Amino acid sequence: MIRAQSTSPISFINFQLLATVTLTFTAAKALMLMVTERLPHFIDPVIGAASRKLSFKQMQNGTVIIGGALVAKLDFDTEHTEINWPQMAKSAKTVLDFFPQLKNTRIVRAWAGIEGFTPDNLPIIGRSQRFDSVYHAFGFSAHGFQLSPIIGKIMAELIDTGKTDLPIDAFSISRFHTVTAATAE
Ligand SMILES: Cc1cc2nc3c(=O)[nH]c(=O)nc-3n(C[C@H](O)[C@H](O)[C@H](O)COP(=O)(O)OP(=O)(O)OC[C@H]3O[C@@H](n4cnc5c(N)ncnc54)[C@H](O)[C@@H]3O)c2cc1C
């Protein structure tokens, strides 16, 4: 289990494991999303753009969820987020460049969700180097949903057998040793 609380004015998360281990290298960001009114089904795949900030998917109920790593203003202490509407307008413009037929579609809601980002935007996965019964799987940096099936498999293998056949060394917490000093593991 992970505890999150802010520790500094530069909005770092202080992850306190139950064993009182402290990590101070994961930054919190509040990613924004907006959702349209229900539309007749028109697209199946999730759409991303290589050169523009866009994540676009139509849900089964017909609404379209639009994001793209755009961040809201975040007060981490109060967990309060404030939508950046000018950024959202840019996002809407991007959508219209790809899907001009949505010109008169209503946006019904926008929100932001708080998430931890590591300095290299890669998650931390593996067994703690200090506590045998502590396993890390956090810092997904906006990619947690799509990774969750394989992360679940890896964690189950690690906890059950102590190892996994998949190469997870690149995700070890030890890559941050120089940043986190003696307390982080
Ligand atoms: C707006 C938005 C859109 C996203 N879209 C996508 C997407 O399209 N595809 C994708 O792959 N990923 C997406 N992500 C990322 C994905 O949601 C995360 O990577 C994923 O949820 C991270 O999972 P997690 O279990 O590590 O952390 P979380 O889901 O944040 O879970 C951490 C849990 O710990 C709990 N917790 C925190 N502090 C404490 C405490 N002190 N005590 C007890 N419990 C505590 C929290 O309540 C929470 O339930 C999106 C994220 C956001 C914010």
The ligand as an ORCA input file, in Angstrom:
! r2SCAN-3c Opt
* xyz 0 1
  C      -7.394     11.711    -16.495
  C      -6.571     10.462    -16.650
  C      -6.674      9.705    -17.795
  C      -5.936      8.539    -17.934
  N      -6.068      7.801    -19.092
  C      -5.353      6.675    -19.217
  C      -5.484      5.888    -20.404
  O      -6.239      6.207    -21.314
  N      -4.741      4.760    -20.508
  C      -3.895      4.372    -19.510
  O      -3.239      3.353    -19.647
  N      -3.764      5.087    -18.377
  C      -4.457      6.234    -18.217
  N      -4.323      6.979    -17.089
  C      -3.371      6.543    -16.097
  C      -3.937      5.520    -15.123
  O      -5.151      5.979    -14.583
  C      -2.925      5.342    -13.983
  O      -1.640      5.096    -14.533
  C      -3.303      4.204    -13.078
  O      -4.584      4.403    -12.541
  C      -2.260      4.112    -11.968
  O      -2.618      3.028    -11.138
  P      -2.072      2.919     -9.665
  O      -2.764      1.760     -9.065
  O      -0.572      2.942     -9.674
  O      -2.467      4.287     -8.961
  P      -3.900      4.834     -8.617
  O      -4.925      4.367     -9.608
  O      -3.698      6.314     -8.420
  O      -4.216      4.114     -7.252
  C      -3.621      4.539     -6.049
  C      -4.644      4.261     -4.964
  O      -4.067      4.520     -3.689
  C      -5.007      5.216     -2.944
  N      -4.292      5.984     -1.924
  C      -3.537      7.094     -2.077
  N      -3.063      7.507     -0.904
  C      -3.505      6.633      0.006
  C      -3.345      6.505      1.411
  N      -2.636      7.373      2.089
  N      -3.946      5.478      2.024
  C      -4.684      4.571      1.345
  N      -4.868      4.636      0.007
  C      -4.299      5.653     -0.628
  C      -5.743      6.110     -3.907
  O      -7.005      6.479     -3.394
  C      -5.873      5.166     -5.095
  O      -7.029      4.367     -5.034
  C      -5.065      8.140    -16.910
  C      -4.949      8.902    -15.743
  C      -5.700     10.055    -15.612
  C      -5.569     10.845    -14.346
*
